[in-house]
Amino acid sequence: HDGMVRGDTLWGGAINEGMFIIVDVNDKSNPSLMSSHPTSSSFTHNCWISADGNTLFTTDEVSGAYIGAYNVSNIYDIEQIDLIQDWTGLGDVVPHNTHVAGNYLITSYYTSGVTIIDASEPSNLIEVAYFDTSPQYEGDGFYGCWGAYPYLPSGLILATDRQNGLHILSTPISEFFND
């Protein structure tokens, strides 16, 4: 469904199979599956690899799902090392996309906005900031924040909300996004 490439490796979310896949794309005309692993809610929407290549972070695009952290330092012996849900405490919101920016995860959630998670210790994910882009919605559903882009040189985050438009967010920790 969604994926990212670093070097000759594609990290992909195989949404209907409920797993992430690791694909060797060195030979563009003949990609080959190297490994795969299921995610906690079995509807893997996206994944993003850490800067050191040892941890993969995932989202499952279903109500009540988690952001998952997986040790992929050995892609043939993958281990789930942590799970975290969004700040609302409602438990039924839907995570959409997560991206690694420095030691942080920037994640868009339908109906509840953007979260920033300190992932400097991937086995102990800690939410450090959030912004609700659509306070008129809560819980399950596909209204609200669709994406959060944290890669501007300024450190600003662009959050796109399906009903409320573009939000430009700033946080004191954004200076650490490009570390």
Secondary structure by P-SEA (a helix, b strand, c coil): ccccccccccccccccccbbbbbbcccccbbbbcccccccccccccccccccccbbbbbbccccccbbbbbcccccccccccccccccccccbbbcbbbbcccbbbbbbccccbbbbbcccccbbbbccccccccccccccccccccccccccccbbbbbbccccbbbbbccccccccc
